[in-house]
Amino acid sequence: MGCSSCGILDENGQVTGCNNNGGCLTGGCNKMNVFDWLSDMDIPSLDQFNIVEVRFKNGRKDFFKNNSLDLITGDPVVVDVPNGHHIGFVSLQGELVRLQMRKKGTNSDDNIKSIYRKASDRDLEKYRKVRNREMPTLYRTREIIEDCKLDMKLTDVEYQADNTKATFYYSADDRVDFRELIKILAGEFKIRVDMRQISLRQEAGRLGGIGSCGRELCCSTWLSDFKTVTTQNARYQNLSLNPGKLSGQCGRLKCCLNYELETYMEALEGIPEIEVPLRTSKGEAKLQKTDIFRKIMWFGYEGENTWYPIDAGRVAEILEMNKKGKKPATLQKNVVDDVKLEVSSLNSDLIAMDRKFNKKKSNKKKNKSKRRNRPNRNQKANR
């Protein structure tokens, strides 16, 4: 069995897949993969954890009890769900499942459903037919939503394997009264309807895509916990507050703005906060930019296009001087090296005149020597 995006086809144009049953190691057949690094370890069967993780459409996962079935990763199984049964694929088993349950706050003592059996070829064929109903249902439901003038966006439809229930995933800014919509859908498709609201980040994770970094979206491959992202995170990292660059495909701020935030916060501890311009004898210098990791701050005077790189320690020193009412001569130095520089600048015109006079003398000497070496006309005639 291959995933819907698989390009391996048989002679009849049917998807054959890579024969890994939806659990290929490259991650092409399913989302939210978890690498089982304990798979090569021999664990006694008596001590093996009897709960497995089962994956459904678009990376949705749940935990089910294994009643002494010999399963491997990627096996299709028929599982118990409320008011029916469903088909999923084993995504993880063993001790890593215990860690995953602890991460998600699920206890093994909870009411965890069981796995009925391995799915047969007949079960999988029925499941394929049921899934063929999802896209037509999605398009038709969107038309009904427009007719009902509901302010909601339908993202995905997932049919249960027994063809008795369908889950409709939607996103909306406000609360939506879809009681009338449920009646219309139940009457038209002859199924039980479950409306489930998801956030915009969860919607992007279910749909998937490629980010501006060139890789698959984090929310569709490994990220499951969505933390709050604010524009303050971008300010700490000296990023331009451009909504087009900071927003992801979900329309919200990118989750990756949180990845390096702690590193930037540690680097900012040794950099002073600039609330007012630095006062020097030359004038006031305003902060233009900061190189956080090199601890260099760039300042510029009013009316000048030049920026001066100043060490963060020197900036703190100038701030302390300003608090005491003192002003350094420049950003780099407290006292100007003056006398010799001033004398040389005053006599610069005299030095230029001396150089010009010496050049004239040397040119005259060269001309005289050339005239002496030239032969006379009488000498040329005698020759």
matplotlib code that plots the C-alpha trace (Angstrom):
import matplotlib.pyplot as plt

x = [0.0, 1.3, 0.5, -1.6, 1.4, 3.4, 4.7, 5.2, 2.5, 1.8, 0.7, -2.9, -1.9, -2.6, -0.4, 1.7, 4.0, 7.4, 6.0, 6.6, 2.9, 2.8, 5.7, 8.8, 11.9, 12.3, 9.1, 7.5, 4.4, 3.4, 3.8, 5.0, 7.4, 9.2, 12.4, 12.4, 16.0, 15.2, 14.1, 17.4, 17.5, 16.3, 13.6, 12.0, 8.5, 7.1, 8.3, 7.2, 4.8, 1.4, 0.3, 1.1, 0.8, -1.4, -1.4, -4.4, -4.9, -2.6, -0.5, -3.2, -2.2, -3.7, -2.8, -4.4, -3.9, -2.3, -3.9, -1.0, -0.8, 2.5, 2.9, 5.6, 5.8, 3.7, 1.1, -2.5, -4.8, -8.5, -9.0, -12.0, -13.5, -16.8, -19.7, -17.7, -14.2, -11.5, -8.2, -4.9, -1.2, 1.2, 3.7, 5.5, 5.6, 7.7, 9.1, 9.1, 5.3, 5.5, 7.6, 5.2, 2.2, 4.1, 4.9, 1.2, -0.1, -1.9, -2.0, -2.0, -4.8, -7.2, -9.9, -7.7, -9.4, -8.1, -6.9, -9.3, -7.0, -4.7, -6.4, -7.0, -6.8, -10.6, -10.6, -8.0, -10.0, -13.1, -11.1, -9.8, -13.4, -14.4, -11.5, -12.5, -15.5, -13.5, -12.6, -16.1, -17.5, -15.1, -16.0, -19.7, -19.6, -17.8, -20.6, -23.2, -21.2, -21.3, -25.0, -25.5, -23.3, -21.2, -17.9, -15.7, -13.1, -13.4, -9.9, -10.2, -12.7, -11.8, -14.2, -14.3, -13.3, -16.8, -18.4, -20.7, -19.0, -17.1, -15.1, -15.0, -12.0, -12.6, -11.0, -12.9, -12.1, -15.3, -17.8, -19.9, -23.5, -23.4, -26.4, -28.3, -25.2, -25.0, -28.6, -27.9, -24.7, -26.2, -29.2, -27.1, -24.3, -26.2, -23.5, -22.9, -21.2, -18.5, -17.4, -14.0, -12.5, -8.7, -6.3, -4.6, -1.3, -2.9, -4.5, -1.1, 0.2, -2.5, -2.2, 1.6, 3.8, 7.3, 8.5, 10.7, 13.7, 13.2, 12.2, 8.9, 6.8, 7.8, 4.2, 3.6, 6.8, 7.7, 6.3, 3.3, 3.3, 2.6, 4.0, 3.1, 5.1, 5.2, 6.8, 9.1, 10.9, 11.8, 13.0, 15.4, 16.9, 17.3, 14.9, 13.0, 9.3, 8.1, 4.9, 5.6, 8.8, 7.9, 4.6, 4.3, 1.8, -0.7, -0.8, 0.7, 4.2, 6.7, 7.2, 11.0, 11.3, 11.3, 14.1, 17.1, 15.5, 17.2, 20.6, 19.9, 18.7, 21.9, 24.0, 22.1, 23.0, 26.4, 25.0, 23.8, 20.3, 20.4, 17.4, 19.1, 21.8, 25.4, 26.7, 30.3, 32.2, 31.6, 27.9, 25.2, 25.5, 22.5, 22.4, 22.1, 22.4, 23.9, 26.0, 24.8, 27.3, 30.4, 29.3, 29.7, 27.3, 27.2, 26.6, 26.3, 26.3, 23.5, 24.3, 26.9, 26.6, 29.4, 28.7, 31.3, 31.7, 32.0, 32.6, 29.8, 32.2, 33.1, 29.4, 28.8, 31.8, 30.4, 26.9, 28.5, 30.4, 27.1, 25.4, 28.1, 27.7, 31.0, 31.4, 34.3, 36.0, 34.9, 33.3, 36.7, 38.7, 38.2, 41.0, 42.1, 45.7, 46.0, 49.3, 51.3, 48.3, 47.3, 50.9, 51.1, 47.7, 48.7, 52.0, 50.6, 50.4, 54.1, 55.1, 53.2, 55.1, 58.5, 57.7, 56.6, 59.8, 62.1, 60.4, 61.1, 64.8, 65.2, 63.5, 66.0, 69.0, 67.6, 67.2, 70.7, 72.2, 70.3, 71.5, 75.2, 74.9, 73.4, 76.0, 76.5, 75.4, 79.1, 80.0, 77.2, 78.4, 82.0, 80.8]
y = [0.0, 3.4, 6.9, 9.2, 11.2, 8.1, 8.0, 4.2, 2.9, -0.5, -1.3, -0.4, 3.0, 2.0, 3.1, 0.2, 2.0, 1.0, -2.1, -0.5, -0.2, 3.5, 3.4, 4.1, 5.3, 8.3, 9.9, 10.2, 8.2, 9.7, 12.8, 13.3, 10.4, 9.1, 7.2, 4.0, 3.9, 0.9, -1.3, -3.2, -4.0, -7.4, -6.9, -9.9, -10.4, -10.6, -7.1, -5.5, -2.6, -3.7, -0.3, 0.8, 4.1, 4.0, 6.7, 7.9, 10.4, 13.5, 12.5, 12.1, 9.5, 7.7, 4.9, 1.4, -1.8, -4.8, -8.0, -10.4, -9.6, -9.9, -6.4, -4.5, -0.8, 0.0, -2.9, -1.9, -2.7, -2.5, -0.6, 0.1, 3.6, 4.9, 3.5, 1.5, 0.6, 2.4, 1.4, 2.8, 2.0, 1.1, 4.0, 3.1, 0.3, -0.7, 1.5, 4.6, 4.5, 4.8, 8.0, 9.4, 8.8, 10.6, 13.5, 13.9, 13.3, 10.0, 7.3, 3.6, 3.3, 5.4, 3.9, 3.0, 1.2, -2.1, -3.4, -5.9, -7.5, -7.0, -5.5, -7.9, -7.1, -6.9, -4.4, -2.3, -2.4, -1.1, 1.6, 2.8, 3.1, 5.0, 7.5, 8.1, 9.9, 12.5, 14.9, 15.1, 15.5, 18.3, 20.3, 19.8, 20.8, 24.1, 24.9, 24.2, 26.5, 29.3, 28.9, 29.0, 32.1, 30.7, 32.4, 29.3, 27.6, 23.9, 22.3, 18.5, 15.6, 12.2, 9.2, 6.4, 3.0, 1.5, 4.4, 5.4, 8.6, 11.6, 14.2, 17.7, 19.8, 23.6, 26.8, 30.0, 33.3, 33.3, 30.8, 29.2, 28.0, 24.9, 23.1, 23.6, 22.6, 19.3, 18.4, 19.2, 17.1, 14.2, 14.2, 14.5, 12.1, 9.6, 9.6, 10.8, 14.2, 15.3, 19.0, 19.6, 23.1, 23.4, 26.4, 27.9, 26.3, 22.9, 23.5, 24.2, 21.1, 18.9, 20.4, 20.5, 22.4, 23.9, 26.8, 29.8, 27.8, 25.2, 22.4, 20.8, 22.7, 21.9, 21.6, 18.9, 16.8, 16.9, 19.9, 19.1, 21.7, 25.2, 27.8, 31.5, 33.6, 37.4, 40.3, 40.8, 37.6, 39.2, 42.4, 40.5, 38.9, 42.2, 41.1, 43.6, 43.7, 42.8, 40.7, 39.1, 37.7, 36.8, 35.1, 31.5, 29.8, 29.8, 33.6, 33.6, 34.4, 31.6, 29.0, 29.0, 32.5, 30.6, 28.2, 30.5, 33.0, 31.6, 32.0, 35.6, 36.3, 35.0, 37.0, 40.2, 40.0, 41.8, 44.5, 47.7, 49.1, 52.4, 54.7, 58.0, 59.0, 59.0, 62.5, 63.4, 66.6, 66.0, 65.7, 63.2, 59.7, 57.5, 53.7, 52.4, 48.6, 46.0, 42.9, 40.7, 37.9, 40.1, 42.6, 45.5, 48.5, 50.9, 54.6, 57.5, 61.3, 63.5, 64.9, 62.2, 59.0, 57.2, 54.6, 53.9, 50.4, 50.6, 47.7, 47.1, 47.7, 51.1, 52.0, 51.1, 53.3, 56.3, 55.8, 56.0, 59.2, 60.7, 59.9, 61.8, 64.8, 64.1, 63.9, 62.0, 63.7, 61.1, 57.7, 56.0, 58.3, 60.3, 62.9, 64.1, 63.8, 67.4, 69.5, 67.7, 67.2, 70.8, 72.1, 69.8, 70.9, 74.6, 74.2, 72.0, 74.9, 75.7, 72.1, 72.0, 75.1, 73.6, 70.5, 72.6, 74.7, 71.6, 70.1, 73.2, 73.1, 69.5, 70.1, 73.0, 70.8, 68.0, 70.5, 71.9, 68.4, 67.6, 70.7, 69.9, 66.4, 67.6, 67.9, 71.3, 71.9, 72.4, 69.0, 67.4, 69.1, 68.0, 64.5]
z = [0.0, -0.9, 0.2, -1.9, -3.1, -4.1, -7.7, -7.9, -10.2, -11.7, -15.3, -14.5, -13.1, -9.5, -6.6, -5.4, -3.0, -1.7, 0.1, 3.5, 4.2, 4.9, 7.3, 5.1, 6.9, 4.7, 6.0, 2.6, 3.4, 6.7, 8.8, 12.4, 12.2, 15.3, 14.9, 17.0, 18.2, 20.5, 17.6, 17.4, 21.1, 22.3, 25.0, 26.7, 25.4, 29.0, 29.8, 26.5, 26.8, 25.5, 24.2, 20.6, 18.8, 15.7, 13.0, 11.0, 8.2, 8.2, 11.1, 13.7, 16.3, 19.2, 21.6, 21.6, 23.6, 21.8, 22.9, 22.1, 18.4, 16.5, 15.0, 13.3, 12.4, 9.4, 9.8, 9.1, 12.0, 12.8, 16.0, 18.3, 18.1, 19.6, 17.7, 15.1, 14.0, 12.1, 10.2, 11.1, 10.8, 13.6, 13.9, 17.2, 19.8, 22.8, 25.5, 23.3, 23.5, 27.2, 26.8, 24.2, 26.6, 29.4, 27.1, 26.1, 29.6, 28.9, 31.6, 30.8, 33.4, 31.3, 29.1, 26.2, 23.3, 21.9, 18.6, 17.0, 14.5, 11.6, 8.6, 5.7, 2.0, 2.0, 4.8, 3.0, -0.2, 1.6, 3.2, -0.1, -1.4, 1.7, 1.3, -2.3, -0.9, 1.1, -1.7, -3.3, 0.2, 1.0, -2.2, -1.7, 2.0, 1.1, -1.3, 1.5, 3.9, 1.4, 0.9, 4.7, 4.9, 7.8, 8.7, 8.8, 6.6, 6.0, 5.8, 5.7, 5.9, 7.3, 6.9, 9.3, 7.8, 8.5, 6.4, 9.2, 10.5, 9.0, 10.9, 9.4, 10.4, 10.2, 11.4, 12.4, 14.2, 16.2, 17.5, 14.7, 15.1, 12.7, 14.1, 10.8, 8.8, 10.6, 9.7, 6.1, 5.9, 7.7, 5.4, 2.2, 2.9, 5.2, 7.9, 11.4, 11.4, 13.8, 13.5, 15.0, 15.2, 14.8, 15.0, 12.0, 13.0, 13.2, 9.9, 8.3, 9.9, 8.4, 5.0, 4.9, 2.6, 2.1, 4.3, 3.3, 4.5, 1.8, 4.1, 5.0, 7.6, 11.2, 12.3, 9.7, 10.4, 14.1, 16.0, 18.1, 20.9, 19.6, 21.9, 21.9, 19.5, 19.8, 17.9, 20.9, 20.0, 16.6, 18.3, 20.6, 17.5, 15.6, 12.8, 10.7, 11.7, 8.2, 8.4, 5.1, 6.2, 9.8, 9.0, 8.1, 5.8, 8.6, 8.6, 12.2, 13.3, 12.5, 15.2, 14.4, 16.0, 19.4, 18.5, 19.0, 21.4, 24.5, 22.8, 22.0, 25.5, 27.0, 24.5, 25.3, 29.0, 28.4, 26.1, 27.8, 27.0, 25.1, 26.0, 25.1, 22.6, 23.8, 24.5, 23.4, 22.8, 19.1, 19.5, 20.2, 18.7, 18.2, 18.1, 14.6, 15.0, 17.3, 16.6, 19.5, 19.3, 18.6, 21.3, 18.9, 18.7, 15.8, 16.4, 14.1, 14.6, 13.3, 9.8, 9.1, 7.0, 8.9, 11.5, 14.2, 15.7, 19.5, 21.9, 24.3, 27.3, 25.9, 25.5, 29.1, 30.1, 28.2, 29.7, 33.2, 32.2, 30.9, 34.2, 36.1, 33.7, 31.8, 28.0, 26.3, 23.4, 20.9, 21.0, 20.8, 23.2, 26.3, 25.5, 22.1, 21.1, 20.2, 20.1, 17.5, 15.2, 15.4, 14.5, 11.5, 10.3, 10.6, 8.7, 6.0, 3.4, 4.0, 3.6, 0.2, -1.0, 0.0, -2.0, -5.0, -4.9, -4.6, -7.6, -9.7, -8.7, -9.6, -13.0, -13.8, -13.1, -15.3, -18.2, -17.9, -18.0, -21.1, -22.9, -22.1, -23.5, -26.9, -29.8, -31.6, -35.3, -36.3, -34.9, -36.9, -40.1, -39.6, -39.2]

ax = plt.figure().add_subplot(projection="3d")
ax.plot(x, y, z, "-o")
ax.set_aspect("equal")
plt.show()
